[in-house]
Amino acid sequence: MRTIDSIEADWQALLSQVSAVINLEATAKTSGALVRRRCVGDAATLLRLALAYGPGGMSLRSAAAWAGLNDVANLSDVGLLKRLRGAADWLGDLAGALLKNAAGPGSTSTGRRLRIADGSSIGHPGGGGINWRLHATYEPALARFTHFELGDIHSAEGFSHVPLRSGDIALGDRAYGRAPALKKVLDAGADFVVRVGWSTIRLTSEDGEVLDWNTVFASMQHGDICERKVFVEHAGPKGRGQGKPIFHARLVVQRKDATGTEKAEKTARRDHQRRRNQKQLQPMTITSAGFLLLLTSLSPEEMDASQIVGTYRLRWQIEVAFKRLKSGLGIHKLPAKDPQLARSWLMAHLIMALMIDEAITDVLDSPPWGAETGCCVSVPVETS
């Protein structure tokens, strides 16, 4: 059984870790989160209250009662609500500082950064109410998230939510395979690997003809990988740019095995029925379901076709990381309906998630053997 002393020691260790990357008092004051110090005397107390309400799983009333019983703060549930509503921006600053520290200069090293982008919707249990979309960037080399951006449900997924610099490789699923967004990736000096659909992006051959997908698929057997050079077009407003290639790329195609093809075809039919689309399901939609279609700006000298496919397969890591956020921390069960309170609740969860990632990284980076004695060092690892 854990004692109050051990819990307090854990809190002090967490507080020390956060304080090492950002000045809590200064940022709380400049952000307006802690102007009046009645009931909540310092920034550390405000953070503790936010964590109790957020990842602590307490209601406002329970968190206020807990704070009073443990001499953390003496305020009502309404007073706590007002404090947390005003702390949303400050908690975002804390999460940003932890992310910046996690990325660090070491993540660039001598190689190119692979930055996997994805988004996840967050809403209230049972649907309805205010919804949010969490845009995230994940780096496999660090095994952790390195960027978050919180937007409303109307903020579409795209590489515009990923801070890119020259030399980066941006990776995303079909939602990221849009010509204007990919052009911006190239303009930033970065490259991309994205999944595309046969009708989601307009591709032409080197001679200017629209790509014939039947020709691409015709001779491929299960497991085969092929590639071809293509130009990417974008019609733009009112189709004024029709027929004008904006950049060239490589189309990499892998045919799925029989089991994967059957599963993908069933999914395509089910998705069409779920959308209740009045239009007839296109035969090419079923045909293309049996193929993995990837578009990349990387040269063959840097990555051949099989390496492009292997790199895209790393996308599962961000999906697992999102599942850990939702199932482990319960970030998908948003209780707050007030927008500012909801933001504080979400940011408190992200802060805790980043702290957990940091702790896991420290454990994995620790040597399993004593350097001086050569004896085995027991390291406790919590598994889910």
C-alpha positions in Angstrom: 0.0 0.0 0.0 1.4 3.4 -1.0 1.7 6.0 1.8 1.0 9.7 1.6 4.8 10.3 1.8 5.5 8.2 -1.3 2.7 10.0 -3.3 4.2 13.3 -2.3 7.6 12.2 -3.4 6.2 11.1 -6.8 4.6 14.5 -7.1 7.8 16.3 -6.3 9.7 14.2 -8.9 7.1 15.0 -11.5 7.1 18.7 -10.6 10.9 18.8 -10.8 10.8 17.2 -14.3 8.3 19.8 -15.6 10.2 22.7 -14.0 13.4 21.6 -15.7 11.9 22.5 -19.1 9.7 25.5 -18.4 9.4 28.2 -15.7 6.0 27.4 -14.2 5.6 30.6 -12.2 6.6 33.0 -15.0 4.5 31.3 -17.7 1.5 31.1 -15.5 1.7 34.8 -14.9 2.3 35.9 -18.5 -0.4 33.6 -19.9 -3.0 34.9 -17.4 -3.6 31.5 -15.8 -2.5 32.7 -12.3 -3.1 36.5 -11.9 -5.0 36.3 -8.6 -3.5 33.8 -6.1 -6.5 33.5 -3.8 -7.1 29.8 -2.9 -4.5 28.7 -5.5 -1.1 30.1 -4.3 1.3 29.1 -7.0 1.6 27.5 -10.4 2.6 24.1 -9.1 -0.7 23.9 -7.2 -2.6 24.9 -10.4 -0.9 22.1 -12.3 -1.7 19.6 -9.6 -5.3 20.5 -9.7 -5.4 20.2 -13.5 -3.8 16.7 -13.3 -6.3 15.7 -10.6 -9.2 16.7 -12.7 -7.8 15.5 -16.0 -5.8 12.2 -15.9 -6.7 11.8 -12.2 -10.2 11.0 -13.4 -11.9 13.2 -10.8 -15.0 15.4 -11.3 -14.7 19.1 -10.4 -16.5 18.5 -7.1 -14.3 15.5 -6.3 -11.1 17.3 -7.2 -12.0 20.3 -5.1 -12.9 18.0 -2.1 -9.6 16.1 -2.6 -7.6 19.3 -2.7 -9.2 20.5 0.6 -8.7 17.3 2.4 -5.0 17.1 1.4 -4.2 20.7 2.1 -3.5 21.3 -1.6 -6.0 24.2 -2.1 -9.2 25.3 -0.5 -11.8 26.2 -3.2 -15.2 25.1 -4.4 -16.0 23.2 -7.5 -17.1 26.4 -9.2 -13.9 28.1 -8.2 -11.9 25.2 -9.6 -13.9 25.4 -12.9 -13.0 29.0 -13.3 -9.3 28.4 -12.5 -9.1 25.5 -15.0 -11.0 27.5 -17.7 -8.3 30.2 -17.5 -5.5 27.7 -17.6 -6.0 26.1 -21.0 -3.4 28.2 -22.8 -0.9 27.8 -20.0 -1.3 24.0 -20.0 -0.8 24.1 -23.7 2.5 25.9 -23.2 3.6 23.2 -20.7 2.7 20.4 -23.2 4.6 22.3 -25.9 7.7 22.7 -23.8 7.7 19.0 -22.9 7.3 18.1 -26.6 10.2 20.5 -27.6 12.4 18.9 -25.0 11.4 15.4 -26.1 12.3 16.2 -29.8 15.7 17.7 -28.7 18.7 18.2 -31.0 19.6 14.6 -30.8 16.6 13.5 -32.9 18.1 15.0 -36.1 21.5 13.4 -35.8 23.1 12.6 -39.2 20.0 11.0 -40.8 16.7 12.3 -42.0 13.8 12.6 -39.6 10.8 10.4 -40.4 7.7 12.3 -39.1 4.5 10.3 -39.1 1.3 12.4 -39.1 -2.2 11.3 -38.1 -5.3 12.8 -36.5 -7.9 11.5 -34.1 -11.3 12.7 -33.1 -12.2 13.3 -29.5 -15.7 13.7 -28.3 -18.1 13.0 -25.4 -19.1 9.5 -24.6 -22.2 8.6 -26.6 -21.6 11.4 -29.1 -23.0 14.9 -29.3 -21.6 18.0 -27.7 -18.3 19.7 -28.5 -15.8 17.6 -30.5 -12.1 18.1 -31.1 -9.5 16.7 -33.5 -6.0 16.0 -32.1 -3.4 16.4 -34.8 -0.2 14.5 -33.8 3.3 13.9 -35.2 5.2 10.8 -34.2 8.9 10.0 -34.6 9.8 6.3 -34.7 13.4 7.0 -34.0 12.4 8.4 -30.6 9.4 6.1 -30.2 7.2 9.0 -29.1 5.0 11.9 -30.1 6.9 15.1 -30.9 4.1 17.5 -31.8 0.5 18.0 -30.9 -2.0 20.5 -32.3 -5.6 20.7 -31.0 -8.3 21.9 -33.3 -12.1 21.6 -33.6 -13.8 18.9 -35.5 -13.7 20.9 -38.7 -9.9 21.1 -38.8 -9.0 18.7 -41.6 -6.0 16.4 -41.4 -3.1 17.5 -43.4 0.7 18.2 -43.3 -0.1 21.8 -42.5 -0.3 20.6 -38.9 3.2 19.1 -39.0 6.2 21.5 -38.4 8.6 20.4 -41.2 12.1 21.5 -42.0 14.5 20.8 -44.8 15.4 17.1 -45.0 12.4 15.7 -43.1 10.3 12.8 -44.5 6.6 13.3 -43.9 4.5 10.1 -43.9 0.7 9.9 -43.9 -2.4 8.0 -44.9 -4.9 8.8 -47.6 -6.1 11.9 -45.8 -2.7 13.5 -46.4 -2.4 12.7 -50.1 -3.7 16.0 -51.5 -1.7 17.7 -54.2 -1.6 21.3 -52.7 -0.5 19.9 -49.3 2.2 17.7 -50.9 3.5 20.7 -52.8 3.9 22.6 -49.6 5.9 19.7 -48.2 8.3 20.0 -51.1 8.5 23.8 -50.8 9.7 23.3 -47.2 12.6 21.2 -48.5 11.1 18.0 -47.2 9.9 14.8 -48.9 6.8 12.7 -48.5 5.5 9.1 -48.5 1.7 9.0 -48.6 -1.0 6.5 -49.4 -3.4 7.6 -52.2 -6.6 6.3 -53.7 -7.2 5.8 -57.4 -9.6 8.8 -57.4 -8.3 11.0 -54.7 -5.4 12.5 -56.7 -4.9 13.2 -60.4 -1.9 11.4 -61.8 -0.6 11.5 -65.3 2.1 9.6 -67.1 5.3 11.2 -68.4 3.6 11.7 -71.8 0.8 13.7 -70.2 -1.9 11.0 -70.4 -4.1 10.4 -67.4 -2.9 7.3 -65.6 -4.7 4.1 -66.7 -5.1 2.1 -63.4 -6.1 -1.1 -65.3 -2.8 -1.0 -67.1 -1.0 -0.6 -63.8 -2.7 -3.5 -62.1 -3.1 -5.9 -65.1 0.1 -7.9 -64.9 0.7 -7.8 -61.1 0.6 -11.0 -59.0 0.0 -11.3 -55.3 3.0 -9.8 -53.4 4.4 -8.0 -56.5 5.7 -4.5 -56.2 6.1 -2.1 -59.1 6.7 1.6 -59.6 6.4 4.2 -62.3 7.2 7.9 -62.7 4.1 10.2 -62.6 3.2 13.8 -62.6 0.8 15.2 -60.1 -1.9 17.6 -61.3 -4.2 19.9 -59.4 -7.1 21.6 -61.1 -7.4 24.4 -58.6 -10.3 26.9 -58.4 -12.9 26.4 -61.2 -10.5 23.9 -62.9 -8.2 26.6 -64.2 -5.1 24.5 -63.5 -6.4 21.4 -65.3 -3.7 19.7 -67.2 -0.8 21.6 -65.6 1.5 19.2 -63.6 2.7 20.8 -60.4 5.4 18.3 -59.5 6.7 14.8 -60.4 6.7 11.8 -58.1 7.0 8.1 -57.9 4.0 5.8 -57.7 4.7 2.6 -55.8 2.2 -0.2 -56.0 2.1 -3.5 -54.1 -0.5 -6.1 -54.7 -2.0 -7.6 -51.5 -2.2 -11.3 -50.9 -5.5 -13.1 -51.4 -6.6 -12.8 -47.8 -5.7 -9.1 -47.6 -7.5 -8.5 -50.9 -10.7 -10.2 -49.8 -10.7 -8.2 -46.5 -10.1 -4.9 -48.3 -12.9 -5.5 -50.8 -15.4 -6.2 -48.0 -14.3 -3.0 -46.2 -14.8 -1.0 -49.4 -18.3 -2.3 -49.9 -19.2 -1.8 -46.2 -17.8 1.8 -46.3 -19.9 2.6 -49.3 -23.1 1.3 -47.7 -22.3 3.1 -44.4 -22.0 6.5 -46.3 -25.4 5.7 -47.9 -24.0 7.0 -51.1 -26.6 7.2 -53.8 -24.0 6.8 -56.5 -23.2 3.3 -57.7 -20.0 1.7 -56.3 -17.3 2.1 -58.9 -15.7 -1.2 -60.1 -12.3 0.4 -59.9 -12.9 1.1 -56.1 -13.2 -2.7 -55.6 -10.3 -3.5 -57.9 -7.9 -1.0 -56.3 -8.8 -2.3 -52.8 -6.5 -5.2 -53.5 -3.5 -2.9 -53.9 -1.4 -0.6 -51.7 -1.0 2.7 -53.6 1.9 4.9 -52.4 3.1 8.2 -53.7 6.6 9.5 -52.8 9.0 12.3 -53.7 12.0 10.3 -52.6 14.4 9.3 -55.3 15.0 5.6 -56.1 18.7 6.0 -55.1 17.6 7.0 -51.6 14.8 4.4 -51.2 13.8 1.7 -53.7 10.2 0.5 -54.1 10.3 -2.2 -51.4 11.9 0.2 -48.9 9.1 2.7 -49.6 6.5 0.0 -48.7 8.5 -0.9 -45.6 8.7 2.7 -44.5 5.0 3.2 -44.9 4.4 0.1 -42.7 5.9 2.0 -39.8 2.6 4.0 -39.7 1.2 1.4 -37.3 3.3 3.0 -34.6 1.3 6.2 -34.4 -1.9 4.2 -34.4 -0.7 2.2 -31.4 0.4 5.4 -29.7 -3.1 6.9 -30.2 -4.7 3.7 -28.8 -2.4 4.0 -25.7 -3.7 7.6 -25.2 -7.3 6.6 -25.5 -7.4 3.2 -23.8 -4.7 3.9 -21.2 -5.5 7.5 -20.2 -9.1 7.6 -21.3 -8.6 10.7 -23.4 -11.5 9.7 -25.6 -14.0 10.1 -22.7 -14.3 13.9 -22.6 -16.5 14.9 -19.7 -16.3 18.7 -20.1 -18.8 20.5 -22.4 -17.4 24.0 -21.9 -14.8 24.6 -24.7 -12.1 26.1 -22.5 -12.5 23.5 -19.7 -12.4 20.8 -22.3 -9.1 22.2 -23.6 -7.6 22.2 -20.1 -8.8 18.6 -19.6 -7.2 17.5 -22.9 -4.0 19.4 -22.3 -3.6 17.9 -18.8 -3.9 14.4 -20.4 -1.3 15.3 -23.0 1.1 16.5 -20.2 0.7 13.2 -18.4 1.1 11.2 -21.6 4.4 13.0 -22.3 5.6 12.4 -18.8 4.9 8.7 -19.1 6.7 8.6 -22.4 9.7 10.3 -20.8 9.7 7.8 -18.0 9.6 4.9 -20.4 12.4 6.4 -22.5 14.5 6.8 -19.3 14.0 3.1 -18.4 14.8 1.9 -21.9 17.9 4.0 -22.1 19.2 2.8 -18.7 21.9 0.1 -19.0 20.7 -3.3 -17.7 24.1 -4.1 -16.2 26.0 -2.2 -13.5 28.9 -0.5 -15.3 31.3 -0.8 -12.4 30.3 -4.0 -10.7 29.0 -6.0 -13.7 26.0 -7.1 -11.7 22.5 -7.2 -13.1 20.3 -4.2 -12.3 16.6 -4.9 -11.8 14.4 -2.3 -13.6 10.7 -2.5 -12.9 8.7 -2.0 -16.1 4.9 -1.6 -16.0 3.1 -3.3 -18.9 -0.4 -2.8 -20.0 
